[in-house]
Amino acid sequence: MVFTDKINIVMHHSSQGMYKKNILSKSLNIEIFKSTCAILVIFFFLVVGSRFVGYFEQASEGLIDPNIIFMVVLLRFPDFITLLIPLSFFLGIILTISRLYAESEIYGYFSAGLSKFNLIKFLVPQSIIFFVITLGLSLYVAPYTKELSRELLSVDTFQEQFQSIKPKKIIKFADNNGFIYVEEKDETSFNEVTAVISNMGSSSLVLADEMSFSDLSSSLDIKFKNGSLHQGVFEDDVKIVSSFIELKIPLDKDMQSIKGLSLSKLFDYSSSSSKSEILWNISIPITIFVLLILGVTMSKVEPRQGRLSVMLPAIAIYILYLSLLILGRELPQDNSITPQYYFLIIHIVFLILGFFGLIKSSATQTNYLHNFKPSIKITLITISIIIFLWMIN
């Protein structure tokens, strides 16, 4: 009878412990989710506002049509959200757990037998949800809408640049295809024109008394009157100089129509740059798991420190992490390091950094390091050595 009572007492205490952990897990997830959503909304409106300001500034200079600004920014929404979700989740973890430290509420978690590893375990389901959302946006939605916005901007920019040419101001063509400079402008034409036009690797200099243009569906026809054409002015081989009364030069817009844009064409990753893009699109969601570990590790606030004291180091780590990933996306094609290895190394380095801080913190507080499985320690050390040797080579 006494033995049965003891078993019931143990089971009662065990169920109480599980119930307490469930409450703590639910409370932590709700707080971090609310912080993440609040930060995401704030950063989203800041980014959208900055883009509106940038586009309106270009519109005031006559570079783009003001009527397309709203549509262009709307098409960039998935791209903005994709980049902001990992940052918002990371800062949400930092703010929430640092507040728990500052108000000594975190010790309620520790008194229940929990450690930082348990906090990470509690937050894994939420991080998976954010990962799935970010992965879907990053791979399937953001690239498509971003390409549509570029298409919309490039078409209008090409037309608007000619319509907004100002006297005594150099107007560059898109894709560095040349420039135009005019001395005077009236309602229908431009006077005293100097133009440099590049096409198929050859450059031509046009000096004319008058210039006008007509907008076609696939090209712009530039008409010059009473001038001279200098071909091959920037080449070392044959140079040709000729005079003309009227000269017509069609400029191919060299743009695919929006209707012709397809997902199969958009996700053609045969080139090296496209491989870097797809690796970048996959890396952004992966950062959520790495930032989860870094966030829990860096959230500790010492007594008499403000809960925001950890924000600056956390933001610095995030900027470094993101900058290295951006560097991988911009790696030249002839680089000795292939993009997939580069991205893998960056993720592993920051993952080890997070685990190292986590283990060190747990060792100083709960002596957890002595109970840490030797096989895991050996694995972490081995990975660190491999990465170090790889970087040396």
C-alpha contacts under 8 A as a table, 3 or more apart, distances in Angstrom:
res1	aa1	res2	aa2	distance
1	M	4	T	5.14
1	M	5	D	6.31
2	V	5	D	5.10
2	V	6	K	6.31
3	F	6	K	5.13
3	F	7	I	6.39
4	T	7	I	5.10
4	T	8	N	6.26
5	D	8	N	5.06
5	D	9	I	6.17
6	K	9	I	5.05
6	K	10	V	6.23
7	I	10	V	5.13
7	I	11	M	6.15
8	N	11	M	5.09
8	N	12	H	5.97
9	I	12	H	4.99
9	I	13	H	6.19
10	V	13	H	5.18
10	V	14	S	6.08
11	M	14	S	4.94
11	M	15	S	6.06
12	H	15	S	5.23
12	H	16	Q	6.15
13	H	16	Q	4.99
13	H	17	G	6.17
14	S	17	G	5.07
14	S	18	M	6.30
15	S	18	M	5.10
15	S	19	Y	6.05
16	Q	19	Y	5.05
16	Q	20	K	6.07
17	G	20	K	5.08
17	G	21	K	6.18
17	G	112	A	7.25
18	M	21	K	5.09
18	M	22	N	6.18
19	Y	22	N	5.13
19	Y	23	I	6.32
20	K	23	I	5.15
20	K	24	L	6.23
20	K	112	A	7.60
21	K	24	L	5.03
21	K	25	S	5.97
21	K	112	A	7.37
22	N	25	S	5.05
22	N	26	K	6.09
23	I	26	K	5.19
23	I	27	S	6.08
24	L	27	S	5.09
24	L	28	L	6.05
24	L	109	Y	7.09
25	S	28	L	5.21
25	S	29	N	6.14
25	S	119	L	7.71
25	S	122	F	5.55
25	S	123	L	7.96
26	K	29	N	5.24
26	K	30	I	6.13
27	S	30	I	5.27
27	S	31	E	6.23
28	L	31	E	5.27
28	L	32	I	6.18
28	L	122	F	7.91
29	N	32	I	5.23
29	N	33	F	5.90
29	N	122	F	7.33
29	N	123	L	6.38
29	N	126	Q	7.24
30	I	33	F	5.09
30	I	34	K	6.13
31	E	34	K	5.28
31	E	35	S	6.21
31	E	96	T	6.62
32	I	35	S	5.05
32	I	36	T	5.95
32	I	89	F	7.66
32	I	92	G	5.37
32	I	93	I	5.76
32	I	96	T	5.94
33	F	36	T	5.05
33	F	37	C	6.15
33	F	89	F	7.81
33	F	92	G	7.30
33	F	126	Q	7.94
34	K	37	C	5.23
34	K	38	A	6.15
34	K	92	G	7.99
35	S	38	A	5.15
35	S	39	I	6.12
35	S	92	G	4.85
35	S	93	I	7.89
35	S	95	L	7.55
35	S	96	T	7.21
36	T	39	I	5.22
36	T	40	L	5.97
36	T	85	I	7.97
36	T	88	S	5.02
36	T	89	F	5.00
36	T	90	F	7.90
36	T	91	L	7.13
36	T	92	G	4.58
36	T	93	I	7.78
37	C	40	L	4.99
37	C	41	V	6.14
37	C	88	S	7.32
38	A	41	V	5.29
38	A	42	I	6.30
39	I	42	I	5.14
39	I	43	F	6.09
39	I	88	S	5.47
39	I	91	L	7.68
39	I	92	G	7.16
40	L	43	F	5.31
40	L	44	F	5.83
40	L	81	I	7.94
40	L	84	L	6.32
40	L	85	I	6.54
40	L	88	S	5.28
41	V	44	F	5.03
41	V	45	F	6.25
42	I	45	F	5.47
42	I	46	L	6.30
43	F	46	L	4.96
43	F	47	V	6.07
43	F	84	L	7.22
44	F	47	V	5.23
44	F	48	V	6.07
44	F	80	F	7.00
44	F	81	I	7.06
44	F	84	L	7.26
45	F	48	V	5.04
45	F	49	G	5.83
46	L	49	G	5.12
46	L	50	S	6.14
47	V	50	S	5.10
47	V	51	R	6.21
47	V	80	F	7.46
48	V	51	R	5.12
48	V	52	F	6.21
48	V	73	V	7.10
49	G	52	F	5.11
49	G	53	V	6.25
50	S	53	V	5.07
50	S	54	G	6.18
51	R	54	G	4.99
51	R	55	Y	6.09
51	R	73	V	7.05
52	F	55	Y	5.22
52	F	56	F	5.98
52	F	69	I	7.27
52	F	70	F	7.93
52	F	73	V	7.16
53	V	56	F	5.21
53	V	57	E	6.08
54	G	57	E	5.13
54	G	58	Q	6.41
55	Y	58	Q	5.04
55	Y	59	A	6.11
55	Y	64	I	7.76
55	Y	69	I	6.49
56	F	59	A	4.77
56	F	60	S	6.07
56	F	66	P	6.87
56	F	69	I	7.47
57	E	60	S	5.11
57	E	61	E	6.54
58	Q	61	E	5.16
58	Q	62	G	6.43
58	Q	63	L	5.35
58	Q	64	I	6.18
59	A	62	G	4.92
59	A	63	L	5.48
59	A	64	I	4.89
59	A	65	D	6.00
59	A	66	P	5.55
60	S	63	L	7.55
62	G	65	D	7.27
62	G	160	E	6.66
62	G	161	Q	6.91
62	G	164	S	5.37
63	L	157	T	5.78
63	L	160	E	5.93
63	L	161	Q	5.57
63	L	164	S	7.22
64	I	68	I	7.98
64	I	153	L	7.09
64	I	156	D	6.07
64	I	157	T	5.00
64	I	160	E	5.93
64	I	161	Q	7.60
65	D	68	I	5.87
65	D	69	I	7.27
65	D	156	D	6.40
65	D	157	T	7.40
65	D	160	E	6.79
66	P	69	I	5.49
67	N	70	F	7.20
68	I	71	M	5.38
68	I	72	V	6.13
68	I	152	L	7.76
68	I	153	L	7.87
69	I	72	V	5.15
69	I	73	V	6.21
70	F	73	V	5.30
70	F	74	L	6.04
71	M	74	L	4.98
71	M	75	L	6.15
71	M	149	S	7.81
72	V	75	L	5.21
72	V	76	R	6.50
72	V	149	S	5.05
72	V	152	L	7.20
72	V	153	L	7.35
73	V	76	R	5.07
73	V	77	F	6.64
73	V	149	S	7.82
74	L	77	F	5.41
75	L	78	P	7.17
75	L	145	T	5.16
75	L	146	K	6.41
75	L	148	L	7.25
75	L	149	S	5.90
76	R	79	D	5.28
76	R	80	F	6.29
76	R	142	A	7.32
76	R	145	T	6.42
76	R	146	K	5.77
76	R	149	S	7.02
77	F	80	F	5.16
77	F	81	I	6.19
77	F	142	A	7.97
78	P	81	I	5.15
78	P	82	T	6.04
78	P	137	L	6.17
78	P	138	S	7.84
78	P	141	V	6.56
78	P	142	A	4.94
78	P	145	T	7.46
79	D	82	T	5.19
79	D	83	L	6.58
79	D	137	L	7.48
79	D	138	S	7.19
79	D	142	A	4.76
79	D	143	P	7.51
79	D	145	T	7.95
79	D	146	K	6.95
80	F	83	L	5.49
80	F	84	L	6.18
81	I	84	L	5.00
81	I	85	I	5.97
81	I	134	T	7.97
82	T	85	I	5.83
82	T	86	P	7.75
82	T	134	T	5.40
82	T	137	L	6.16
82	T	138	S	5.96
82	T	142	A	7.55
82	T	284	I	7.62
83	L	86	P	6.55
83	L	87	L	7.22
83	L	284	I	7.07
84	L	87	L	5.24
84	L	88	S	5.89
85	I	88	S	5.12
85	I	89	F	6.05
85	I	130	F	7.21
85	I	134	T	7.08
86	P	89	F	5.18
86	P	90	F	6.08
86	P	130	F	7.92
86	P	284	I	7.51
86	P	285	P	7.23
86	P	287	T	6.67
86	P	288	I	5.17
86	P	291	L	7.43
87	L	90	F	5.11
87	L	91	L	6.15
87	L	318	Y	7.61
88	S	91	L	5.20
88	S	92	G	5.84
89	F	92	G	4.93
89	F	93	I	6.24
89	F	288	I	7.45
89	F	292	L	7.81
90	F	93	I	5.30
90	F	94	I	6.36
90	F	288	I	7.56
90	F	291	L	5.69
90	F	292	L	6.35
90	F	295	G	5.73
91	L	94	I	4.89
91	L	95	L	5.99
91	L	295	G	7.46
91	L	311	M	7.81
91	L	314	A	7.88
92	G	95	L	5.27
92	G	96	T	6.04
93	I	96	T	5.31
93	I	97	I	5.98
93	I	292	L	7.45
93	I	295	G	5.73
93	I	296	V	6.69
93	I	299	S	7.53
94	I	97	I	5.64
94	I	98	S	5.79
94	I	295	G	5.50
94	I	296	V	6.94
94	I	298	M	7.16
94	I	299	S	5.02
94	I	310	V	7.57
94	I	311	M	7.16
94	I	314	A	7.78
95	L	98	S	5.34
95	L	99	R	6.06
95	L	299	S	7.55
95	L	307	R	7.28
95	L	308	L	7.30
95	L	311	M	7.85
96	T	99	R	5.22
96	T	100	L	6.41
97	I	100	L	4.91
97	I	101	Y	6.31
97	I	106	I	7.44
97	I	296	V	7.27
97	I	299	S	5.74
97	I	300	K	7.31
98	S	101	Y	5.00
98	S	102	A	6.08
98	S	299	S	4.94
98	S	300	K	5.78
98	S	301	V	5.77
98	S	307	R	5.16
98	S	308	L	7.48
98	S	310	V	7.68
99	R	102	A	4.95
99	R	103	E	6.04
99	R	307	R	5.55
100	L	103	E	5.31
100	L	104	S	5.77
100	L	105	E	4.75
100	L	106	I	4.86
101	Y	104	S	4.89
101	Y	105	E	6.23
101	Y	106	I	5.34
101	Y	107	Y	7.70
101	Y	300	K	6.35
101	Y	301	V	5.70
101	Y	302	E	7.68
101	Y	307	R	7.58
102	A	105	E	7.79
102	A	301	V	6.27
102	A	302	E	7.68
102	A	303	P	7.06
102	A	304	R	7.85
102	A	305	Q	7.33
102	A	306	G	6.84
102	A	307	R	5.67
103	E	106	I	7.80
104	S	107	Y	5.88
104	S	108	G	7.81
105	E	108	G	5.49
105	E	109	Y	7.42
106	I	109	Y	5.28
106	I	110	F	6.59
107	Y	110	F	4.76
107	Y	111	S	5.87
108	G	111	S	5.13
108	G	112	A	6.42
109	Y	112	A	5.28
109	Y	113	G	7.00
109	Y	114	L	5.64
109	Y	115	S	7.62
110	F	113	G	5.30
110	F	114	L	4.79
110	F	115	S	6.01
111	S	114	L	7.05
114	L	117	F	7.85
114	L	118	N	5.76
114	L	119	L	7.51
115	S	118	N	5.21
115	S	119	L	6.58
115	S	362	S	7.43
116	K	119	L	4.89
116	K	120	I	6.34
116	K	296	V	6.90
116	K	297	T	7.70
116	K	358	L	7.24
116	K	362	S	7.28
117	F	120	I	5.14
117	F	121	K	6.23
117	F	358	L	7.89
118	N	121	K	4.82
118	N	122	F	6.12
119	L	122	F	5.07
119	L	123	L	6.40
119	L	296	V	7.53
120	I	123	L	5.14
120	I	124	V	6.21
120	I	292	L	7.08
120	I	293	I	6.75
120	I	296	V	6.99
121	K	124	V	5.32
122	F	125	P	7.12
123	L	126	Q	5.40
123	L	127	S	6.20
123	L	292	L	7.87
124	V	127	S	5.01
124	V	128	I	6.13
124	V	289	F	7.99
125	P	128	I	5.09
125	P	129	I	6.46
126	Q	129	I	5.17
126	Q	130	F	6.46
127	S	130	F	5.11
127	S	131	F	5.96
127	S	288	I	6.55
127	S	289	F	6.63
127	S	292	L	7.49
128	I	131	F	4.83
128	I	132	V	6.16
129	I	132	V	5.31
129	I	133	I	6.35
130	F	133	I	5.15
130	F	134	T	6.00
130	F	285	P	7.99
130	F	288	I	7.58
131	F	134	T	5.16
131	F	135	L	5.88
131	F	285	P	5.23
131	F	286	I	7.13
131	F	288	I	6.48
132	V	135	L	5.10
132	V	136	G	6.14
132	V	285	P	7.73
133	I	136	G	5.33
133	I	137	L	6.29
134	T	137	L	5.13
134	T	138	S	5.79
134	T	284	I	7.64
134	T	285	P	5.48
135	L	138	S	5.04
135	L	139	L	5.92
135	L	281	N	7.65
135	L	282	I	6.79
135	L	284	I	7.81
135	L	285	P	5.44
136	G	139	L	5.52
136	G	140	Y	5.67
136	G	141	V	6.82
137	L	140	Y	5.67
137	L	141	V	4.73
137	L	142	A	5.43
138	S	141	V	6.33
138	S	142	A	5.36
138	S	143	P	6.89
138	S	281	N	5.30
138	S	282	I	7.20
138	S	284	I	7.60
138	S	285	P	7.71
139	L	142	A	6.82
139	L	143	P	6.74
139	L	278	I	7.51
139	L	281	N	5.95
139	L	282	I	7.17
140	Y	143	P	6.53
140	Y	144	Y	6.86
141	V	144	Y	5.50
141	V	145	T	6.27
142	A	145	T	5.32
142	A	146	K	5.80
143	P	146	K	5.12
143	P	147	E	6.10
143	P	266	L	7.66
144	Y	147	E	5.25
144	Y	148	L	6.31
144	Y	263	L	7.21
144	Y	266	L	6.95
145	T	148	L	4.94
145	T	149	S	6.20
146	K	149	S	5.12
146	K	150	R	6.25
147	E	150	R	5.04
147	E	151	E	6.09
148	L	151	E	4.99
148	L	152	L	6.14
148	L	258	I	6.51
149	S	152	L	5.05
149	S	153	L	6.06
150	R	153	L	5.07
150	R	154	S	5.89
151	E	154	S	5.22
151	E	155	V	6.16
151	E	255	M	7.58
151	E	256	Q	7.72
151	E	257	S	7.49
151	E	258	I	6.57
152	L	155	V	5.52
152	L	156	D	6.42
152	L	258	I	7.74
153	L	156	D	5.42
153	L	157	T	5.77
154	S	157	T	5.00
154	S	158	F	6.05
154	S	174	A	7.92
155	V	158	F	5.41
155	V	159	Q	6.67
155	V	253	K	7.78
155	V	255	M	7.58
156	D	159	Q	5.27
156	D	160	E	5.79
157	T	160	E	5.04
157	T	161	Q	5.81
158	F	161	Q	5.53
158	F	162	F	7.17
158	F	173	F	7.46
158	F	174	A	6.81
158	F	253	K	7.50
159	Q	162	F	5.76
159	Q	163	Q	6.55
159	Q	215	D	7.57
160	E	163	Q	4.92
160	E	164	S	5.90
161	Q	164	S	5.30
161	Q	165	I	6.20
161	Q	171	I	7.18
161	Q	173	F	7.87
162	F	165	I	5.37
165	I	169	K	7.52
165	I	171	I	6.69
166	K	169	K	5.72
166	K	182	V	7.41
166	K	185	K	7.24
167	P	181	Y	7.36
167	P	182	V	5.21
167	P	183	E	5.01
167	P	184	E	5.16
167	P	185	K	6.10
168	K	181	Y	6.36
168	K	182	V	5.64
168	K	183	E	5.12
168	K	184	E	7.45
169	K	181	Y	5.97
169	K	182	V	7.02
170	I	179	F	6.54
170	I	180	I	5.80
170	I	181	Y	4.83
170	I	182	V	7.75
171	I	179	F	5.39
171	I	180	I	5.33
171	I	181	Y	6.54
172	K	176	N	6.89
172	K	177	N	7.67
172	K	178	G	5.95
172	K	179	F	4.21
172	K	180	I	6.63
173	F	176	N	5.74
173	F	177	N	5.36
173	F	178	G	5.37
173	F	179	F	5.51
173	F	180	I	8.00
174	A	177	N	6.21
176	N	179	F	7.98
177	N	197	I	5.99
177	N	198	S	4.89
177	N	199	N	6.95
178	G	195	A	7.43
178	G	196	V	5.02
178	G	197	I	4.59
178	G	198	S	5.60
179	F	195	A	5.78
179	F	196	V	5.36
179	F	197	I	6.70
180	I	193	V	7.22
180	I	194	T	5.84
180	I	195	A	4.32
180	I	196	V	6.47
181	Y	193	V	5.84
181	Y	194	T	5.11
181	Y	195	A	6.21
182	V	185	K	7.33
182	V	190	F	6.42
182	V	191	N	6.22
182	V	192	E	5.69
182	V	193	V	4.51
182	V	194	T	6.31
183	E	190	F	7.72
183	E	191	N	6.12
183	E	192	E	5.34
183	E	193	V	6.61
184	E	190	F	5.89
184	E	191	N	5.01
184	E	192	E	6.63
185	K	189	S	6.24
185	K	190	F	4.49
185	K	191	N	6.03
186	D	189	S	5.65
186	D	190	F	6.30
188	T	212	S	6.90
189	S	210	E	6.70
189	S	211	M	5.61
189	S	212	S	4.77
189	S	213	F	7.94
190	F	193	V	6.82
190	F	210	E	5.48
190	F	211	M	5.01
190	F	212	S	6.37
191	N	208	A	7.68
191	N	209	D	5.38
191	N	210	E	4.43
191	N	211	M	6.40
192	E	207	L	7.59
192	E	208	A	5.99
192	E	209	D	4.57
192	E	210	E	6.06
193	V	206	V	7.78
193	V	207	L	5.86
193	V	208	A	5.20
193	V	209	D	6.10
193	V	210	E	6.38
193	V	211	M	6.73
194	T	205	L	7.41
194	T	206	V	5.83
194	T	207	L	4.88
194	T	208	A	6.69
195	A	205	L	5.82
195	A	206	V	5.08
195	A	207	L	6.65
196	V	203	S	6.82
196	V	204	S	5.67
196	V	205	L	4.66
196	V	206	V	6.35
197	I	203	S	5.62
197	I	204	S	5.33
197	I	205	L	6.65
198	S	201	G	6.53
198	S	202	S	5.58
198	S	203	S	4.26
198	S	204	S	6.41
199	N	202	S	5.37
199	N	203	S	6.36
202	S	231	Q	7.88
202	S	232	G	6.41
202	S	235	E	7.79
203	S	231	Q	6.47
203	S	232	G	5.79
203	S	233	V	6.75
203	S	234	F	6.59
204	S	229	L	6.98
204	S	230	H	5.62
204	S	231	Q	4.49
204	S	232	G	6.10
204	S	233	V	6.56
205	L	229	L	5.93
205	L	230	H	4.92
205	L	231	Q	6.40
205	L	233	V	7.03
206	V	227	G	7.24
206	V	228	S	5.96
206	V	229	L	4.76
206	V	230	H	6.29
207	L	227	G	5.30
207	L	228	S	5.34
207	L	229	L	6.60
208	A	211	M	7.07
208	A	224	F	6.03
208	A	225	K	5.92
208	A	226	N	5.58
208	A	227	G	3.90
208	A	228	S	6.44
209	D	224	F	7.60
209	D	225	K	6.10
209	D	226	N	5.61
209	D	227	G	6.10
210	E	224	F	5.80
210	E	225	K	5.21
210	E	226	N	7.04
211	M	222	I	7.05
211	M	223	K	5.53
211	M	224	F	4.55
211	M	225	K	6.39
212	S	222	I	5.97
212	S	223	K	5.22
212	S	224	F	6.73
213	F	220	L	6.73
213	F	221	D	5.42
213	F	222	I	4.36
213	F	223	K	5.73
214	S	220	L	5.91
214	S	221	D	5.26
214	S	222	I	6.71
215	D	219	S	6.71
215	D	220	L	4.85
215	D	221	D	6.56
216	L	219	S	5.22
216	L	220	L	5.66
216	L	221	D	7.35
218	S	252	D	6.46
218	S	253	K	6.03
218	S	254	D	7.80
219	S	250	P	6.30
219	S	251	L	5.39
219	S	252	D	4.51
219	S	253	K	5.21
220	L	250	P	5.64
220	L	251	L	5.14
220	L	252	D	6.70
220	L	253	K	7.30
221	D	248	K	6.50
221	D	249	I	5.72
221	D	250	P	4.31
221	D	251	L	6.22
222	I	248	K	5.61
222	I	249	I	5.17
222	I	250	P	6.13
222	I	251	L	7.42
223	K	246	E	7.00
223	K	247	L	5.64
223	K	248	K	4.45
223	K	249	I	6.48
224	F	227	G	7.26
224	F	246	E	5.61
224	F	247	L	4.95
224	F	248	K	6.28
225	K	244	F	7.24
225	K	245	I	5.33
225	K	246	E	4.40
225	K	247	L	6.32
226	N	243	S	7.72
226	N	244	F	5.84
226	N	245	I	4.40
226	N	246	E	6.18
227	G	243	S	5.87
227	G	244	F	5.61
227	G	245	I	6.60
227	G	246	E	7.87
228	S	241	V	7.01
228	S	242	S	5.57
228	S	243	S	4.20
228	S	244	F	5.91
229	L	240	I	7.87
229	L	241	V	5.66
229	L	242	S	5.24
229	L	243	S	6.17
229	L	244	F	7.53
230	H	233	V	6.27
230	H	239	K	7.27
230	H	240	I	5.77
230	H	241	V	4.53
230	H	242	S	6.65
231	Q	239	K	5.71
231	Q	240	I	5.01
231	Q	241	V	6.34
232	G	235	E	5.09
232	G	236	D	7.75
232	G	237	D	7.43
232	G	238	V	6.65
232	G	239	K	4.83
232	G	240	I	6.65
233	V	239	K	6.18
235	E	238	V	7.59
235	E	239	K	7.60
244	F	247	L	6.49
256	Q	260	G	6.46
256	Q	261	L	7.05
257	S	260	G	5.21
257	S	261	L	6.69
258	I	261	L	5.30
259	K	262	S	7.97
261	L	265	K	6.83
261	L	266	L	7.18
262	S	265	K	5.27
262	S	266	L	6.07
263	L	266	L	4.84
263	L	267	F	5.98
264	S	267	F	5.34
264	S	268	D	6.35
265	K	268	D	5.38
268	D	271	S	7.96
268	D	274	S	7.27
269	Y	272	S	7.53
269	Y	274	S	4.73
269	Y	275	K	5.37
269	Y	278	I	7.42
270	S	274	S	6.69
270	S	275	K	7.06
271	S	274	S	5.25
271	S	275	K	6.36
272	S	275	K	5.04
272	S	276	S	6.35
272	S	333	Q	6.01
273	S	276	S	5.08
273	S	277	E	6.32
273	S	329	R	7.71
273	S	330	E	7.87
273	S	333	Q	7.02
274	S	277	E	4.86
274	S	278	I	6.30
275	K	278	I	5.23
275	K	279	L	6.15
275	K	339	P	7.58
276	S	279	L	5.11
276	S	280	W	6.01
276	S	328	G	7.17
276	S	329	R	5.01
276	S	330	E	7.52
276	S	331	L	7.87
276	S	339	P	5.93
276	S	340	Q	7.79
277	E	280	W	4.96
277	E	281	N	6.12
277	E	329	R	6.17
278	I	281	N	4.92
278	I	282	I	6.20
279	L	282	I	5.09
279	L	283	S	5.93
279	L	329	R	7.72
279	L	339	P	7.47
279	L	340	Q	6.76
279	L	343	F	7.42
280	W	283	S	4.96
280	W	284	I	6.36
280	W	325	L	7.13
280	W	326	I	7.67
280	W	328	G	7.85
280	W	329	R	6.05
281	N	284	I	5.73
281	N	285	P	7.54
282	I	285	P	5.97
282	I	286	I	6.65
283	S	286	I	4.99
283	S	287	T	6.28
283	S	325	L	7.80
283	S	343	F	7.28
284	I	287	T	5.40
284	I	288	I	7.47
285	P	288	I	5.67
286	I	289	F	5.89
286	I	290	V	6.95
287	T	290	V	5.01
287	T	291	L	5.79
287	T	347	H	7.46
288	I	291	L	5.15
288	I	292	L	6.06
289	F	292	L	5.00
289	F	293	I	6.70
290	V	293	I	5.46
290	V	294	L	6.33
290	V	347	H	7.30
290	V	350	F	6.91
290	V	351	L	5.50
290	V	354	G	7.45
291	L	294	L	4.84
291	L	295	G	5.64
292	L	295	G	5.13
292	L	296	V	6.34
293	I	296	V	5.40
293	I	297	T	6.13
293	I	351	L	7.43
293	I	354	G	5.50
293	I	355	F	6.94
293	I	358	L	7.77
294	L	297	T	5.02
294	L	298	M	6.00
294	L	350	F	7.98
294	L	351	L	7.69
294	L	353	L	7.68
294	L	354	G	4.63
294	L	355	F	7.78
295	G	298	M	5.31
295	G	299	S	6.00
295	G	314	A	7.58
296	V	299	S	5.44
296	V	300	K	7.82
296	V	358	L	7.82
297	T	300	K	7.03
297	T	354	G	6.33
297	T	355	F	7.89
297	T	357	G	5.90
297	T	358	L	5.15
297	T	361	S	7.66
298	M	310	V	6.91
298	M	314	A	6.90
298	M	357	G	7.84
299	S	310	V	6.46
300	K	310	V	7.68
301	V	305	Q	6.23
301	V	306	G	7.31
301	V	307	R	6.19
301	V	309	S	7.40
301	V	310	V	7.05
302	E	305	Q	5.57
305	Q	309	S	6.66
306	G	309	S	5.40
307	R	310	V	6.82
308	L	311	M	5.27
308	L	312	L	7.91
309	S	312	L	6.80
310	V	313	P	5.73
310	V	314	A	6.20
311	M	314	A	5.06
311	M	315	I	6.05
312	L	315	I	5.22
312	L	316	A	6.12
313	P	316	A	4.98
313	P	317	I	6.17
314	A	317	I	5.16
314	A	318	Y	6.26
315	I	318	Y	5.00
315	I	319	I	6.09
316	A	319	I	5.13
316	A	320	L	6.18
317	I	320	L	5.13
317	I	321	Y	6.09
318	Y	321	Y	5.01
318	Y	322	L	6.05
319	I	322	L	5.19
319	I	323	S	5.86
320	L	323	S	5.09
320	L	324	L	6.20
321	Y	324	L	5.41
321	Y	325	L	6.46
321	Y	346	I	7.67
321	Y	350	F	7.58
322	L	325	L	5.07
322	L	326	I	6.15
323	S	326	I	5.02
323	S	327	L	6.11
324	L	327	L	4.93
324	L	328	G	6.35
324	L	346	I	7.20
325	L	328	G	5.02
325	L	329	R	6.42
325	L	343	F	6.60
325	L	346	I	7.30
326	I	329	R	4.99
326	I	330	E	6.34
327	L	330	E	5.10
327	L	331	L	6.16
328	G	331	L	5.17
328	G	339	P	6.22
328	G	342	Y	6.42
328	G	343	F	6.50
329	R	339	P	7.46
331	L	335	N	6.70
331	L	339	P	7.33
332	P	335	N	5.47
335	N	338	T	6.98
337	I	341	Y	6.84
337	I	342	Y	6.45
338	T	341	Y	5.62
338	T	342	Y	6.37
339	P	342	Y	5.03
339	P	343	F	6.18
340	Q	343	F	5.34
340	Q	344	L	6.09
341	Y	344	L	5.03
341	Y	345	I	6.05
342	Y	345	I	5.22
342	Y	346	I	6.36
343	F	346	I	5.21
343	F	347	H	6.29
344	L	347	H	5.29
344	L	348	I	6.14
345	I	348	I	5.18
345	I	349	V	6.02
345	I	387	I	6.90
346	I	349	V	5.23
346	I	350	F	6.39
347	H	350	F	5.46
347	H	351	L	6.02
348	I	351	L	4.90
348	I	352	I	6.02
349	V	352	I	5.25
349	V	353	L	6.15
349	V	384	S	7.72
349	V	387	I	7.70
350	F	353	L	4.80
350	F	354	G	6.16
351	L	354	G	5.15
351	L	355	F	6.26
352	I	355	F	5.04
352	I	356	F	5.86
352	I	380	L	7.16
352	I	384	S	7.47
353	L	356	F	5.14
353	L	357	G	6.30
354	G	357	G	5.31
354	G	358	L	6.12
355	F	358	L	4.88
355	F	359	I	5.98
356	F	359	I	5.24
356	F	360	K	6.02
357	G	360	K	5.08
357	G	361	S	5.99
358	L	361	S	5.22
358	L	362	S	6.13
359	I	362	S	5.07
359	I	363	A	5.97
359	I	368	Y	7.56
359	I	369	L	6.37
360	K	363	A	5.08
360	K	364	T	6.36
360	K	369	L	7.50
361	S	364	T	5.37
361	S	365	Q	6.34
362	S	365	Q	5.21
362	S	366	T	5.60
362	S	367	N	6.39
362	S	368	Y	5.51
362	S	369	L	6.82
363	A	366	T	5.62
363	A	367	N	4.11
363	A	368	Y	4.80
363	A	369	L	4.78
363	A	370	H	7.56
364	T	367	N	5.80
364	T	368	Y	7.98
365	Q	368	Y	7.75
367	N	370	H	6.16
367	N	371	N	7.65
368	Y	371	N	5.27
368	Y	372	F	6.27
369	L	372	F	4.97
372	F	376	I	7.44
372	F	377	K	7.32
373	K	376	I	5.46
373	K	377	K	6.56
374	P	377	K	5.04
374	P	378	I	6.08
375	S	378	I	5.10
375	S	379	T	6.11
376	I	379	T	4.98
376	I	380	L	6.21
377	K	380	L	5.21
377	K	381	I	6.20
378	I	381	I	5.13
378	I	382	T	6.00
379	T	382	T	5.07
379	T	383	I	6.13
380	L	383	I	5.19
380	L	384	S	6.20
381	I	384	S	5.09
381	I	385	I	6.25
382	T	385	I	5.14
382	T	386	I	6.17
383	I	386	I	5.11
383	I	387	I	6.18
384	S	387	I	5.25
384	S	388	F	6.14
385	I	388	F	5.02
385	I	389	L	6.12
386	I	389	L	5.21
386	I	390	W	6.02
387	I	390	W	5.00
387	I	391	M	6.13
388	F	391	M	5.26
388	F	392	I	6.29
389	L	392	I	5.06
389	L	393	N	6.24
390	W	393	N	5.20
